[in-house]
Amino acid sequence: MEGEFSMSSRNVETYNFVLARKIMDKERELEKLANKDGEVNMLDTELEDYMKERGSEEKSGGDTKRKRSAKERIGPRAEMNTKGRYEVTEDDLEDRVTDEIAYRLREPKKDLIERIVKVIGNKKAIELLGETATLEENGGVFTMDGSRRRTPGGVYLYLLKNTPSISKGQIKKIFFEEQHNDCKSKKAAQKRRRNMVAKKMKQAIGTLNLQEHDDVSRETFASDTNEALESLEDAGGEEEGQEESASGIEETAVVYNAADLEVF
């Protein structure tokens, strides 16, 4: 008998509340499924239209952003001058050896080459130059991810780092000044950022229209702002103190500047 009742049977004596509830739940479920299918179909259509539009833009040379290749970012790769201008020997002056090595490697960081020659000596520096020329003639050395070839200067530094006869102490001595300059640049950038944040916070305070009767909010906001500004200044002072103390310790962990190896 239960199956014979429907929503049209509204008579008081025959109305089955349990069955009516089941029918209503089923109708709601069917309605939800229909709406869900409609939304999915609409999303599929929009996605398909978007992909078609994007494909047409790429074909027509649209302004789609993409990551530039290393060649575009750092320019064409400088080729090593294997012959050079003149021959150098271990008996030559360090300045002459440095100048010729930098010229053959097309290396703009001449001060780095100068420190290398000063630390490891003319003989070893010239040997590394010969090994670099051999590798370059045989196709060069690729970066760790294999995406591109290292520059001649990068190959020279790679050999310097991986030569067993050159100690870690010598490596640290060569790149200590390089890392020290990087730390100074980072420190200056952090200081500029702190000043910029403090300036923006003060400007924001000036533009606020706090109600005069809201004394609690005014005091709380002012207190929080002062604490934030003080924390920025304290953080800057702590960083300066840590860097100054670290620069005076000979055992500071200056292993190697990865940028000198990977960026070349």
C-alpha positions in Angstrom: 0.0 0.0 0.0 2.9 2.3 0.7 3.9 2.5 -2.9 0.4 3.8 -4.0 0.7 7.1 -2.2 2.1 10.2 -4.0 2.5 13.9 -3.3 -0.9 14.5 -5.0 -2.7 12.4 -2.2 -3.4 15.3 0.2 -6.4 13.7 2.0 -6.0 13.8 5.7 -6.9 10.1 6.1 -4.6 8.8 3.4 -1.6 11.2 3.7 1.7 9.3 4.6 4.2 11.6 6.2 7.1 9.1 6.1 6.6 8.5 2.4 6.1 12.2 1.6 9.4 12.9 3.4 11.2 10.3 1.3 9.8 11.7 -1.9 10.7 15.2 -1.0 14.3 14.2 -0.1 14.6 12.3 -3.3 13.4 15.3 -5.3 15.8 17.6 -3.6 18.7 15.1 -4.3 17.7 15.0 -8.0 17.6 18.7 -8.1 21.0 19.1 -6.6 22.5 16.6 -9.0 20.9 18.5 -11.9 22.4 21.8 -10.7 25.8 20.2 -10.1 25.9 18.7 -13.6 24.9 22.1 -15.0 27.8 23.8 -13.1 30.3 21.2 -14.2 29.2 21.6 -17.8 29.5 25.4 -17.5 33.0 25.2 -16.0 34.1 22.7 -18.7 32.8 25.1 -21.4 34.5 28.1 -19.8 37.8 26.2 -19.4 37.7 25.0 -23.0 37.0 28.6 -24.3 39.9 29.9 -22.1 42.4 27.3 -23.4 41.4 28.1 -27.0 41.8 31.8 -26.4 45.1 31.3 -24.7 46.4 29.1 -27.6 45.4 31.7 -30.1 47.3 34.4 -28.2 50.4 32.3 -28.0 50.3 31.6 -31.8 49.7 35.3 -32.5 52.6 36.3 -30.2 50.5 37.5 -27.3 51.8 39.2 -24.1 52.0 35.9 -22.2 54.7 36.0 -19.5 57.3 33.3 -19.4 60.6 32.8 -17.7 63.5 34.0 -19.8 66.3 31.6 -20.5 69.7 32.1 -19.0 71.0 33.3 -22.4 68.5 36.1 -22.5 69.0 37.1 -18.9 72.9 37.2 -18.8 73.5 37.7 -22.5 75.6 35.6 -24.9 78.2 33.3 -23.5 81.8 34.7 -23.6 84.2 32.3 -25.3 87.6 31.8 -23.8 90.6 33.2 -25.6 92.9 30.1 -25.4 95.9 31.7 -27.1 96.0 35.0 -25.2 98.2 37.9 -25.8 101.4 36.5 -24.4 102.8 33.5 -22.6 103.1 33.6 -18.8 105.3 31.6 -16.5 105.6 31.1 -12.7 108.5 33.5 -12.7 106.4 36.5 -14.0 105.1 39.1 -11.7 101.7 38.4 -10.1 100.1 41.4 -11.8 101.2 40.2 -15.3 99.8 36.7 -14.6 96.6 38.1 -13.2 96.0 40.4 -16.1 96.6 37.6 -18.7 94.4 35.0 -16.9 91.5 37.5 -16.6 91.9 38.4 -20.3 91.9 34.8 -21.5 88.9 33.9 -19.3 87.0 37.0 -20.3 86.5 37.4 -16.5 85.2 40.9 -15.4 86.1 40.2 -11.7 89.8 40.9 -12.0 90.1 41.4 -8.2 88.9 37.8 -7.7 91.6 36.5 -10.1 94.1 38.7 -8.3 93.3 37.0 -4.9 93.5 33.6 -6.5 97.0 34.2 -7.9 98.1 35.7 -4.6 96.8 32.8 -2.5 97.7 29.7 -4.6 100.7 31.2 -6.5 101.6 31.8 -10.1 102.3 28.1 -10.9 99.0 26.7 -9.7 97.0 29.5 -11.2 98.6 29.0 -14.6 98.0 25.2 -14.4 94.3 25.8 -13.7 94.3 28.1 -16.8 95.6 25.3 -18.9 93.1 22.8 -17.6 90.3 25.3 -18.2 91.5 25.8 -21.8 91.5 22.0 -22.3 87.9 21.6 -21.0 86.7 24.5 -23.1 88.1 23.0 -26.3 86.4 19.7 -25.5 82.9 21.2 -25.0 83.1 23.0 -21.6 81.5 22.1 -18.3 77.8 22.2 -17.7 76.1 23.6 -14.6 74.8 21.3 -11.9 71.3 21.1 -13.5 72.7 20.6 -17.0 70.7 23.5 -18.4 73.7 25.4 -19.8 77.5 25.5 -20.1 79.5 27.4 -17.6 81.5 30.5 -18.6 85.3 30.1 -18.9 85.5 31.9 -15.5 83.0 29.5 -14.0 85.0 26.5 -15.3 88.2 28.0 -13.7 86.5 28.5 -10.4 85.0 25.0 -10.6 88.5 23.5 -11.0 89.8 25.7 -8.2 87.1 24.3 -5.8 87.6 20.7 -6.9 91.4 20.5 -7.0 92.7 18.4 -4.0 96.0 20.2 -3.7 94.1 23.5 -2.9 93.0 23.4 0.7 89.7 24.6 2.2 91.6 27.3 4.1 92.9 28.7 0.8 89.4 28.7 -0.6 88.1 30.6 2.4 90.8 33.1 2.1 90.1 33.7 -1.6 86.4 34.2 -1.1 86.3 35.8 2.3 86.3 39.4 0.9 83.7 38.4 -1.7 81.3 37.1 0.9 82.1 40.1 3.2 81.0 42.5 0.4 77.8 40.4 -0.1 77.0 40.7 3.6 77.5 44.5 3.4 75.2 44.7 0.4 72.5 42.6 2.2 72.9 44.7 5.3 72.4 47.9 3.4 69.4 46.5 1.6 67.8 45.4 5.0 68.4 48.9 6.4 66.7 50.5 3.4 63.8 48.2 3.8 63.4 48.9 7.5 63.4 52.7 6.8 60.9 52.2 4.1 58.5 50.2 6.4 58.9 52.8 9.1 58.1 55.6 6.7 55.0 53.8 5.4 53.8 53.1 8.9 54.1 56.8 9.9 52.2 57.8 6.8 49.5 55.3 7.5 49.1 56.7 11.1 48.8 60.2 9.7 45.9 59.2 7.3 43.9 57.5 10.1 40.7 59.2 11.3 40.4 57.9 14.8 37.3 59.1 16.7 38.1 61.4 19.6 35.9 59.4 22.0 37.7 56.2 21.3 40.6 56.8 23.6 41.3 53.1 24.2 41.7 52.3 20.5 44.0 55.4 20.1 46.3 54.4 22.9 46.4 50.7 21.9 47.2 51.6 18.3 49.9 54.1 19.2 51.5 51.6 21.6 51.5 48.8 19.0 52.9 51.1 16.4 55.8 52.3 18.6 56.6 48.7 19.6 56.7 47.7 15.9 59.1 50.6 15.0 61.3 49.8 18.0 61.5 46.2 17.1 62.6 47.1 13.6 65.4 49.3 15.0 66.4 46.6 17.6 66.5 44.0 14.8 68.8 46.2 12.8 71.1 46.8 15.8 71.3 43.1 16.6 72.2 42.2 12.9 74.9 44.8 12.9 76.4 43.5 16.1 76.3 39.9 15.0 78.0 40.7 11.7 80.7 42.8 13.3 81.5 40.1 15.8 81.5 37.4 13.1 83.9 39.4 10.9 86.5 39.4 13.7 86.5 35.6 14.1 88.9 33.7 11.9 86.9 30.5 12.1 83.8 32.1 10.5 82.1 29.6 8.2 83.0 31.1 4.9 82.9 28.0 2.7 82.3 29.3 -0.8 80.3 31.8 -2.7 77.9 29.7 -4.9 77.1 32.6 -7.1 80.7 32.6 -8.3 80.3 29.0 -9.5 76.7 28.8 -10.7 76.1 32.3 -12.1 79.0 32.2 -14.5 
